[in-house]
Amino acid sequence: MSSTQRDVDHALAYPEPPAHPLWHRHGAKARPLTDAQKKRNRELLDLAQRKPRTTAA
């Protein structure tokens, strides 16, 4: 590339195409988690992070 040309990434010069229609959720939004569900998720995450990893057979 010559030094007179701008150093531009042309892949980024155009807007991003719209998302595929199947990527959008249709219908009702997900219900928020209850405090009990949040607590259980935190406990399970903590347990999973402390456990040694096992290899798949």
Predicted model as a PDB file, atoms N, CA, C, CB and O in Angstrom, pLDDT in the B-factor column:
MODEL        1                                                                  
ATOM      1  N   MET A   1       0.857  -1.183   0.000  1.00 51.00           N  
ATOM      2  CA  MET A   1       0.000   0.000   0.000  1.00 51.00           C  
ATOM      3  C   MET A   1       0.897   1.237   0.000  1.00 51.00           C  
ATOM      4  CB  MET A   1      -0.972   0.003   1.236  1.00 51.00           C  
ATOM      5  O   MET A   1       1.890   1.292   0.726  1.00 51.00           O  
ATOM      6  N   SER A   2       0.548   2.205  -0.800  1.00 52.00           N  
ATOM      7  CA  SER A   2       1.376   3.404  -0.858  1.00 52.00           C  
ATOM      8  C   SER A   2       1.072   4.307   0.336  1.00 52.00           C  
ATOM      9  CB  SER A   2       1.145   4.163  -2.186  1.00 52.00           C  
ATOM     10  O   SER A   2       0.022   4.190   0.969  1.00 52.00           O  
ATOM     11  N   SER A   3       1.985   5.186   0.623  1.00 53.00           N  
ATOM     12  CA  SER A   3       1.818   6.068   1.774  1.00 53.00           C  
ATOM     13  C   SER A   3       0.802   7.178   1.496  1.00 53.00           C  
ATOM     14  CB  SER A   3       3.161   6.678   2.164  1.00 53.00           C  
ATOM     15  O   SER A   3       0.384   7.870   2.425  1.00 53.00           O  
ATOM     16  N   THR A   4       0.395   7.362   0.227  1.00 54.00           N  
ATOM     17  CA  THR A   4      -0.575   8.410  -0.086  1.00 54.00           C  
ATOM     18  C   THR A   4      -2.015   7.961   0.192  1.00 54.00           C  
ATOM     19  CB  THR A   4      -0.435   8.829  -1.548  1.00 54.00           C  
ATOM     20  O   THR A   4      -2.898   8.798   0.377  1.00 54.00           O  
ATOM     21  N   GLN A   5      -2.255   6.647   0.220  1.00 57.00           N  
ATOM     22  CA  GLN A   5      -3.597   6.142   0.510  1.00 57.00           C  
ATOM     23  C   GLN A   5      -3.842   6.162   2.007  1.00 57.00           C  
ATOM     24  CB  GLN A   5      -3.783   4.715  -0.048  1.00 57.00           C  
ATOM     25  O   GLN A   5      -2.920   5.980   2.803  1.00 57.00           O  
ATOM     26  N   ARG A   6      -5.087   6.383   2.380  1.00 60.00           N  
ATOM     27  CA  ARG A   6      -5.431   6.345   3.798  1.00 60.00           C  
ATOM     28  C   ARG A   6      -5.341   4.920   4.309  1.00 60.00           C  
ATOM     29  CB  ARG A   6      -6.842   6.917   4.039  1.00 60.00           C  
ATOM     30  O   ARG A   6      -5.646   3.972   3.585  1.00 60.00           O  
ATOM     31  N   ASP A   7      -4.932   4.775   5.531  1.00 60.00           N  
ATOM     32  CA  ASP A   7      -4.833   3.458   6.159  1.00 60.00           C  
ATOM     33  C   ASP A   7      -6.190   3.146   6.806  1.00 60.00           C  
ATOM     34  CB  ASP A   7      -3.662   3.414   7.226  1.00 60.00           C  
ATOM     35  O   ASP A   7      -6.372   3.362   8.004  1.00 60.00           O  
ATOM     36  N   VAL A   8      -7.137   2.639   6.013  1.00 58.00           N  
ATOM     37  CA  VAL A   8      -8.506   2.423   6.481  1.00 58.00           C  
ATOM     38  C   VAL A   8      -8.870   0.962   6.295  1.00 58.00           C  
ATOM     39  CB  VAL A   8      -9.509   3.338   5.728  1.00 58.00           C  
ATOM     40  O   VAL A   8      -8.552   0.353   5.273  1.00 58.00           O  
ATOM     41  N   ASP A   9      -9.536   0.411   7.290  1.00 60.00           N  
ATOM     42  CA  ASP A   9     -10.064  -0.940   7.169  1.00 60.00           C  
ATOM     43  C   ASP A   9     -11.430  -0.834   6.500  1.00 60.00           C  
ATOM     44  CB  ASP A   9     -10.159  -1.655   8.570  1.00 60.00           C  
ATOM     45  O   ASP A   9     -12.394  -0.409   7.137  1.00 60.00           O  
ATOM     46  N   HIS A  10     -11.528  -1.210   5.239  1.00 61.00           N  
ATOM     47  CA  HIS A  10     -12.772  -1.034   4.488  1.00 61.00           C  
ATOM     48  C   HIS A  10     -13.879  -1.968   4.972  1.00 61.00           C  
ATOM     49  CB  HIS A  10     -12.522  -1.264   3.009  1.00 61.00           C  
ATOM     50  O   HIS A  10     -15.052  -1.719   4.695  1.00 61.00           O  
ATOM     51  N   ALA A  11     -13.536  -3.020   5.676  1.00 61.00           N  
ATOM     52  CA  ALA A  11     -14.565  -3.906   6.220  1.00 61.00           C  
ATOM     53  C   ALA A  11     -15.402  -3.169   7.256  1.00 61.00           C  
ATOM     54  CB  ALA A  11     -13.928  -5.163   6.841  1.00 61.00           C  
ATOM     55  O   ALA A  11     -16.566  -3.510   7.468  1.00 61.00           O  
ATOM     56  N   LEU A  12     -14.828  -2.175   7.896  1.00 64.00           N  
ATOM     57  CA  LEU A  12     -15.542  -1.426   8.924  1.00 64.00           C  
ATOM     58  C   LEU A  12     -16.168  -0.142   8.374  1.00 64.00           C  
ATOM     59  CB  LEU A  12     -14.601  -1.092  10.067  1.00 64.00           C  
ATOM     60  O   LEU A  12     -16.788   0.609   9.127  1.00 64.00           O  
ATOM     61  N   ALA A  13     -16.016   0.119   7.086  1.00 69.00           N  
ATOM     62  CA  ALA A  13     -16.508   1.359   6.510  1.00 69.00           C  
ATOM     63  C   ALA A  13     -18.002   1.319   6.217  1.00 69.00           C  
ATOM     64  CB  ALA A  13     -15.754   1.668   5.249  1.00 69.00           C  
ATOM     65  O   ALA A  13     -18.593   2.351   5.898  1.00 69.00           O  
ATOM     66  N   TYR A  14     -18.622   0.150   6.319  1.00 74.00           N  
ATOM     67  CA  TYR A  14     -20.036   0.011   6.011  1.00 74.00           C  
ATOM     68  C   TYR A  14     -20.800  -0.384   7.263  1.00 74.00           C  
ATOM     69  CB  TYR A  14     -20.253  -1.024   4.895  1.00 74.00           C  
ATOM     70  O   TYR A  14     -20.228  -1.010   8.155  1.00 74.00           O  
ATOM     71  N   PRO A  15     -22.075  -0.035   7.352  1.00 79.00           N  
ATOM     72  CA  PRO A  15     -22.844  -0.401   8.548  1.00 79.00           C  
ATOM     73  C   PRO A  15     -23.016  -1.914   8.657  1.00 79.00           C  
ATOM     74  CB  PRO A  15     -24.218   0.281   8.528  1.00 79.00           C  
ATOM     75  O   PRO A  15     -23.017  -2.630   7.656  1.00 79.00           O  
ATOM     76  N   GLU A  16     -23.158  -2.369   9.862  1.00 80.00           N  
ATOM     77  CA  GLU A  16     -23.352  -3.795  10.107  1.00 80.00           C  
ATOM     78  C   GLU A  16     -24.713  -4.215   9.556  1.00 80.00           C  
ATOM     79  CB  GLU A  16     -23.243  -4.121  11.627  1.00 80.00           C  
ATOM     80  O   GLU A  16     -25.692  -3.489   9.727  1.00 80.00           O  
ATOM     81  N   PRO A  17     -24.794  -5.382   8.894  1.00 80.00           N  
ATOM     82  CA  PRO A  17     -26.099  -5.811   8.379  1.00 80.00           C  
ATOM     83  C   PRO A  17     -27.055  -6.114   9.522  1.00 80.00           C  
ATOM     84  CB  PRO A  17     -25.946  -7.047   7.477  1.00 80.00           C  
ATOM     85  O   PRO A  17     -26.614  -6.398  10.636  1.00 80.00           O  
ATOM     86  N   PRO A  18     -28.362  -6.058   9.263  1.00 82.00           N  
ATOM     87  CA  PRO A  18     -29.318  -6.349  10.331  1.00 82.00           C  
ATOM     88  C   PRO A  18     -29.202  -7.795  10.801  1.00 82.00           C  
ATOM     89  CB  PRO A  18     -30.744  -6.068   9.858  1.00 82.00           C  
ATOM     90  O   PRO A  18     -28.779  -8.672  10.048  1.00 82.00           O  
ATOM     91  N   ALA A  19     -29.575  -8.028  12.035  1.00 79.00           N  
ATOM     92  CA  ALA A  19     -29.521  -9.370  12.602  1.00 79.00           C  
ATOM     93  C   ALA A  19     -30.525 -10.267  11.892  1.00 79.00           C  
ATOM     94  CB  ALA A  19     -29.800  -9.338  14.119  1.00 79.00           C  
ATOM     95  O   ALA A  19     -31.544  -9.803  11.381  1.00 79.00           O  
ATOM     96  N   HIS A  20     -30.221 -11.546  11.869  1.00 81.00           N  
ATOM     97  CA  HIS A  20     -31.125 -12.524  11.265  1.00 81.00           C  
ATOM     98  C   HIS A  20     -32.441 -12.530  12.049  1.00 81.00           C  
ATOM     99  CB  HIS A  20     -30.479 -13.952  11.246  1.00 81.00           C  
ATOM    100  O   HIS A  20     -32.418 -12.419  13.275  1.00 81.00           O  
ATOM    101  N   PRO A  21     -33.577 -12.657  11.377  1.00 77.00           N  
ATOM    102  CA  PRO A  21     -34.870 -12.613  12.084  1.00 77.00           C  
ATOM    103  C   PRO A  21     -35.001 -13.670  13.177  1.00 77.00           C  
ATOM    104  CB  PRO A  21     -35.997 -12.787  11.096  1.00 77.00           C  
ATOM    105  O   PRO A  21     -35.702 -13.447  14.164  1.00 77.00           O  
ATOM    106  N   LEU A  22     -34.352 -14.793  13.020  1.00 78.00           N  
ATOM    107  CA  LEU A  22     -34.468 -15.846  14.026  1.00 78.00           C  
ATOM    108  C   LEU A  22     -33.706 -15.499  15.306  1.00 78.00           C  
ATOM    109  CB  LEU A  22     -33.958 -17.164  13.461  1.00 78.00           C  
ATOM    110  O   LEU A  22     -33.887 -16.162  16.327  1.00 78.00           O  
ATOM    111  N   TRP A  23     -32.864 -14.481  15.265  1.00 73.00           N  
ATOM    112  CA  TRP A  23     -32.126 -14.091  16.466  1.00 73.00           C  
ATOM    113  C   TRP A  23     -32.983 -13.274  17.412  1.00 73.00           C  
ATOM    114  CB  TRP A  23     -30.885 -13.304  16.091  1.00 73.00           C  
ATOM    115  O   TRP A  23     -32.612 -13.088  18.571  1.00 73.00           O  
ATOM    116  N   HIS A  24     -34.115 -12.785  16.948  1.00 66.00           N  
ATOM    117  CA  HIS A  24     -34.970 -11.955  17.782  1.00 66.00           C  
ATOM    118  C   HIS A  24     -35.962 -12.817  18.543  1.00 66.00           C  
ATOM    119  CB  HIS A  24     -35.707 -10.915  16.935  1.00 66.00           C  
ATOM    120  O   HIS A  24     -36.479 -13.800  18.014  1.00 66.00           O  
ATOM    121  N   ARG A  25     -36.218 -12.448  19.766  1.00 68.00           N  
ATOM    122  CA  ARG A  25     -37.233 -13.149  20.558  1.00 68.00           C  
ATOM    123  C   ARG A  25     -38.603 -12.602  20.198  1.00 68.00           C  
ATOM    124  CB  ARG A  25     -36.963 -13.000  22.085  1.00 68.00           C  
ATOM    125  O   ARG A  25     -38.791 -11.398  20.021  1.00 68.00           O  
ATOM    126  N   HIS A  26     -39.539 -13.508  20.098  1.00 70.00           N  
ATOM    127  CA  HIS A  26     -40.916 -13.101  19.839  1.00 70.00           C  
ATOM    128  C   HIS A  26     -41.754 -13.496  21.040  1.00 70.00           C  
ATOM    129  CB  HIS A  26     -41.470 -13.747  18.527  1.00 70.00           C  
ATOM    130  O   HIS A  26     -41.481 -14.504  21.691  1.00 70.00           O  
ATOM    131  N   GLY A  27     -42.750 -12.723  21.325  1.00 73.00           N  
ATOM    132  CA  GLY A  27     -43.643 -13.053  22.420  1.00 73.00           C  
ATOM    133  C   GLY A  27     -43.223 -12.391  23.715  1.00 73.00           C  
ATOM    134  O   GLY A  27     -42.526 -11.376  23.725  1.00 73.00           O  
ATOM    135  N   ALA A  28     -43.668 -12.998  24.816  1.00 74.00           N  
ATOM    136  CA  ALA A  28     -43.455 -12.415  26.141  1.00 74.00           C  
ATOM    137  C   ALA A  28     -41.973 -12.444  26.522  1.00 74.00           C  
ATOM    138  CB  ALA A  28     -44.288 -13.165  27.194  1.00 74.00           C  
ATOM    139  O   ALA A  28     -41.224 -13.342  26.137  1.00 74.00           O  
ATOM    140  N   LYS A  29     -41.589 -11.448  27.276  1.00 78.00           N  
ATOM    141  CA  LYS A  29     -40.215 -11.400  27.789  1.00 78.00           C  
ATOM    142  C   LYS A  29     -40.078 -12.384  28.940  1.00 78.00           C  
ATOM    143  CB  LYS A  29     -39.835  -9.959  28.250  1.00 78.00           C  
ATOM    144  O   LYS A  29     -41.062 -12.757  29.580  1.00 78.00           O  
ATOM    145  N   ALA A  30     -38.855 -12.794  29.189  1.00 79.00           N  
ATOM    146  CA  ALA A  30     -38.590 -13.729  30.280  1.00 79.00           C  
ATOM    147  C   ALA A  30     -38.904 -13.067  31.624  1.00 79.00           C  
ATOM    148  CB  ALA A  30     -37.116 -14.210  30.242  1.00 79.00           C  
ATOM    149  O   ALA A  30     -38.667 -11.873  31.809  1.00 79.00           O  
ATOM    150  N   ARG A  31     -39.435 -13.852  32.549  1.00 87.00           N  
ATOM    151  CA  ARG A  31     -39.726 -13.332  33.890  1.00 87.00           C  
ATOM    152  C   ARG A  31     -38.410 -13.119  34.644  1.00 87.00           C  
ATOM    153  CB  ARG A  31     -40.664 -14.308  34.679  1.00 87.00           C  
ATOM    154  O   ARG A  31     -37.479 -13.908  34.481  1.00 87.00           O  
ATOM    155  N   PRO A  32     -38.319 -12.091  35.446  1.00 92.00           N  
ATOM    156  CA  PRO A  32     -37.105 -11.899  36.250  1.00 92.00           C  
ATOM    157  C   PRO A  32     -36.987 -13.003  37.299  1.00 92.00           C  
ATOM    158  CB  PRO A  32     -37.114 -10.506  36.934  1.00 92.00           C  
ATOM    159  O   PRO A  32     -37.989 -13.557  37.753  1.00 92.00           O  
ATOM    160  N   LEU A  33     -35.758 -13.308  37.672  1.00 93.00           N  
ATOM    161  CA  LEU A  33     -35.523 -14.338  38.685  1.00 93.00           C  
ATOM    162  C   LEU A  33     -35.958 -13.846  40.054  1.00 93.00           C  
ATOM    163  CB  LEU A  33     -34.040 -14.744  38.714  1.00 93.00           C  
ATOM    164  O   LEU A  33     -35.849 -12.661  40.370  1.00 93.00           O  
ATOM    165  N   THR A  34     -36.453 -14.774  40.858  1.00 95.00           N  
ATOM    166  CA  THR A  34     -36.791 -14.424  42.238  1.00 95.00           C  
ATOM    167  C   THR A  34     -35.505 -14.382  43.052  1.00 95.00           C  
ATOM    168  CB  THR A  34     -37.811 -15.444  42.851  1.00 95.00           C  
ATOM    169  O   THR A  34     -34.461 -14.850  42.599  1.00 95.00           O  
ATOM    170  N   ASP A  35     -35.583 -13.819  44.256  1.00 96.00           N  
ATOM    171  CA  ASP A  35     -34.404 -13.763  45.119  1.00 96.00           C  
ATOM    172  C   ASP A  35     -33.908 -15.163  45.459  1.00 96.00           C  
ATOM    173  CB  ASP A  35     -34.718 -12.990  46.404  1.00 96.00           C  
ATOM    174  O   ASP A  35     -32.701 -15.387  45.548  1.00 96.00           O  
ATOM    175  N   ALA A  36     -34.828 -16.107  45.650  1.00 96.00           N  
ATOM    176  CA  ALA A  36     -34.429 -17.487  45.964  1.00 96.00           C  
ATOM    177  C   ALA A  36     -33.697 -18.117  44.785  1.00 96.00           C  
ATOM    178  CB  ALA A  36     -35.662 -18.338  46.339  1.00 96.00           C  
ATOM    179  O   ALA A  36     -32.721 -18.841  44.980  1.00 96.00           O  
ATOM    180  N   GLN A  37     -34.157 -17.853  43.565  1.00 96.00           N  
ATOM    181  CA  GLN A  37     -33.489 -18.401  42.387  1.00 96.00           C  
ATOM    182  C   GLN A  37     -32.102 -17.787  42.206  1.00 96.00           C  
ATOM    183  CB  GLN A  37     -34.339 -18.165  41.133  1.00 96.00           C  
ATOM    184  O   GLN A  37     -31.151 -18.477  41.839  1.00 96.00           O  
ATOM    185  N   LYS A  38     -31.996 -16.476  42.468  1.00 96.00           N  
ATOM    186  CA  LYS A  38     -30.691 -15.817  42.371  1.00 96.00           C  
ATOM    187  C   LYS A  38     -29.711 -16.417  43.377  1.00 96.00           C  
ATOM    188  CB  LYS A  38     -30.831 -14.297  42.604  1.00 96.00           C  
ATOM    189  O   LYS A  38     -28.549 -16.670  43.059  1.00 96.00           O  
ATOM    190  N   LYS A  39     -30.209 -16.642  44.613  1.00 97.00           N  
ATOM    191  CA  LYS A  39     -29.354 -17.208  45.663  1.00 97.00           C  
ATOM    192  C   LYS A  39     -28.883 -18.606  45.270  1.00 97.00           C  
ATOM    193  CB  LYS A  39     -30.108 -17.258  47.012  1.00 97.00           C  
ATOM    194  O   LYS A  39     -27.711 -18.942  45.440  1.00 97.00           O  
ATOM    195  N   ARG A  40     -29.803 -19.420  44.744  1.00 97.00           N  
ATOM    196  CA  ARG A  40     -29.437 -20.777  44.341  1.00 97.00           C  
ATOM    197  C   ARG A  40     -28.424 -20.743  43.198  1.00 97.00           C  
ATOM    198  CB  ARG A  40     -30.689 -21.572  43.923  1.00 97.00           C  
ATOM    199  O   ARG A  40     -27.478 -21.531  43.193  1.00 97.00           O  
ATOM    200  N   ASN A  41     -28.605 -19.857  42.242  1.00 96.00           N  
ATOM    201  CA  ASN A  41     -27.655 -19.738  41.136  1.00 96.00           C  
ATOM    202  C   ASN A  41     -26.268 -19.349  41.643  1.00 96.00           C  
ATOM    203  CB  ASN A  41     -28.151 -18.706  40.115  1.00 96.00           C  
ATOM    204  O   ASN A  41     -25.258 -19.884  41.187  1.00 96.00           O  
ATOM    205  N   ARG A  42     -26.230 -18.411  42.592  1.00 96.00           N  
ATOM    206  CA  ARG A  42     -24.930 -18.007  43.162  1.00 96.00           C  
ATOM    207  C   ARG A  42     -24.261 -19.179  43.869  1.00 96.00           C  
ATOM    208  CB  ARG A  42     -25.110 -16.831  44.149  1.00 96.00           C  
ATOM    209  O   ARG A  42     -23.055 -19.388  43.735  1.00 96.00           O  
ATOM    210  N   GLU A  43     -25.058 -19.950  44.631  1.00 96.00           N  
ATOM    211  CA  GLU A  43     -24.503 -21.096  45.346  1.00 96.00           C  
ATOM    212  C   GLU A  43     -23.982 -22.162  44.372  1.00 96.00           C  
ATOM    213  CB  GLU A  43     -25.563 -21.703  46.275  1.00 96.00           C  
ATOM    214  O   GLU A  43     -22.906 -22.723  44.579  1.00 96.00           O  
ATOM    215  N   LEU A  44     -24.745 -22.435  43.319  1.00 94.00           N  
ATOM    216  CA  LEU A  44     -24.313 -23.427  42.342  1.00 94.00           C  
ATOM    217  C   LEU A  44     -23.068 -22.967  41.594  1.00 94.00           C  
ATOM    218  CB  LEU A  44     -25.436 -23.719  41.356  1.00 94.00           C  
ATOM    219  O   LEU A  44     -22.180 -23.774  41.319  1.00 94.00           O  
ATOM    220  N   LEU A  45     -22.992 -21.675  41.261  1.00 94.00           N  
ATOM    221  CA  LEU A  45     -21.821 -21.141  40.589  1.00 94.00           C  
ATOM    222  C   LEU A  45     -20.596 -21.249  41.492  1.00 94.00           C  
ATOM    223  CB  LEU A  45     -22.057 -19.684  40.174  1.00 94.00           C  
ATOM    224  O   LEU A  45     -19.521 -21.648  41.043  1.00 94.00           O  
ATOM    225  N   ASP A  46     -20.759 -20.895  42.756  1.00 94.00           N  
ATOM    226  CA  ASP A  46     -19.660 -20.983  43.713  1.00 94.00           C  
ATOM    227  C   ASP A  46     -19.175 -22.424  43.833  1.00 94.00           C  
ATOM    228  CB  ASP A  46     -20.095 -20.447  45.089  1.00 94.00           C  
ATOM    229  O   ASP A  46     -17.971 -22.680  43.837  1.00 94.00           O  
ATOM    230  N   LEU A  47     -20.108 -23.360  43.931  1.00 93.00           N  
ATOM    231  CA  LEU A  47     -19.748 -24.777  44.047  1.00 93.00           C  
ATOM    232  C   LEU A  47     -19.021 -25.252  42.792  1.00 93.00           C  
ATOM    233  CB  LEU A  47     -21.005 -25.636  44.292  1.00 93.00           C  
ATOM    234  O   LEU A  47     -18.027 -25.973  42.887  1.00 93.00           O  
ATOM    235  N   ALA A  48     -19.510 -24.855  41.618  1.00 91.00           N  
ATOM    236  CA  ALA A  48     -18.891 -25.285  40.360  1.00 91.00           C  
ATOM    237  C   ALA A  48     -17.480 -24.727  40.221  1.00 91.00           C  
ATOM    238  CB  ALA A  48     -19.746 -24.847  39.166  1.00 91.00           C  
ATOM    239  O   ALA A  48     -16.608 -25.387  39.654  1.00 91.00           O  
ATOM    240  N   GLN A  49     -17.245 -23.522  40.728  1.00 91.00           N  
ATOM    241  CA  GLN A  49     -15.923 -22.930  40.609  1.00 91.00           C  
ATOM    242  C   GLN A  49     -14.927 -23.566  41.585  1.00 91.00           C  
ATOM    243  CB  GLN A  49     -16.005 -21.428  40.847  1.00 91.00           C  
ATOM    244  O   GLN A  49     -13.723 -23.545  41.331  1.00 91.00           O  
ATOM    245  N   ARG A  50     -15.405 -24.121  42.681  1.00 90.00           N  
ATOM    246  CA  ARG A  50     -14.513 -24.746  43.661  1.00 90.00           C  
ATOM    247  C   ARG A  50     -14.184 -26.199  43.328  1.00 90.00           C  
ATOM    248  CB  ARG A  50     -15.135 -24.676  45.032  1.00 90.00           C  
ATOM    249  O   ARG A  50     -13.138 -26.717  43.718  1.00 90.00           O  
ATOM    250  N   LYS A  51     -15.090 -26.844  42.604  1.00 83.00           N  
ATOM    251  CA  LYS A  51     -14.927 -28.259  42.283  1.00 83.00           C  
ATOM    252  C   LYS A  51     -13.808 -28.467  41.280  1.00 83.00           C  
ATOM    253  CB  LYS A  51     -16.227 -28.837  41.741  1.00 83.00           C  
ATOM    254  O   LYS A  51     -13.665 -27.678  40.346  1.00 83.00           O  
ATOM    255  N   PRO A  52     -13.014 -29.513  41.453  1.00 82.00           N  
ATOM    256  CA  PRO A  52     -11.989 -29.786  40.414  1.00 82.00           C  
ATOM    257  C   PRO A  52     -12.678 -30.238  39.129  1.00 82.00           C  
ATOM    258  CB  PRO A  52     -10.964 -30.882  40.898  1.00 82.00           C  
ATOM    259  O   PRO A  52     -13.719 -30.894  39.160  1.00 82.00           O  
ATOM    260  N   ARG A  53     -12.080 -29.876  38.011  1.00 77.00           N  
ATOM    261  CA  ARG A  53     -12.642 -30.258  36.722  1.00 77.00           C  
ATOM    262  C   ARG A  53     -12.446 -31.749  36.492  1.00 77.00           C  
ATOM    263  CB  ARG A  53     -12.000 -29.446  35.583  1.00 77.00           C  
ATOM    264  O   ARG A  53     -11.414 -32.323  36.840  1.00 77.00           O  
ATOM    265  N   THR A  54     -13.455 -32.353  35.901  1.00 75.00           N  
ATOM    266  CA  THR A  54     -13.336 -33.758  35.518  1.00 75.00           C  
ATOM    267  C   THR A  54     -13.247 -33.822  34.007  1.00 75.00           C  
ATOM    268  CB  THR A  54     -14.538 -34.605  36.048  1.00 75.00           C  
ATOM    269  O   THR A  54     -13.823 -32.986  33.311  1.00 75.00           O  
ATOM    270  N   THR A  55     -12.533 -34.805  33.498  1.00 74.00           N  
ATOM    271  CA  THR A  55     -12.399 -34.936  32.048  1.00 74.00           C  
ATOM    272  C   THR A  55     -13.510 -35.831  31.533  1.00 74.00           C  
ATOM    273  CB  THR A  55     -11.006 -35.506  31.657  1.00 74.00           C  
ATOM    274  O   THR A  55     -13.935 -36.763  32.216  1.00 74.00           O  
ATOM    275  N   ALA A  56     -13.969 -35.552  30.352  1.00 70.00           N  
ATOM    276  CA  ALA A  56     -15.029 -36.353  29.748  1.00 70.00           C  
ATOM    277  C   ALA A  56     -14.468 -37.713  29.344  1.00 70.00           C  
ATOM    278  CB  ALA A  56     -15.644 -35.626  28.521  1.00 70.00           C  
ATOM    279  O   ALA A  56     -13.338 -37.819  28.868  1.00 70.00           O  
ATOM    280  N   ALA A  57     -15.268 -38.733  29.540  1.00 66.00           N  
ATOM    281  CA  ALA A  57     -14.809 -40.091  29.218  1.00 66.00           C  
ATOM    282  C   ALA A  57     -14.889 -40.362  27.736  1.00 66.00           C  
ATOM    283  CB  ALA A  57     -15.628 -41.127  29.970  1.00 66.00           C  
ATOM    284  O   ALA A  57     -14.542 -41.455  27.289  1.00 66.00           O  
TER     285      ALA A  57                                                      
ENDMDL                                                                          
END                                                                             
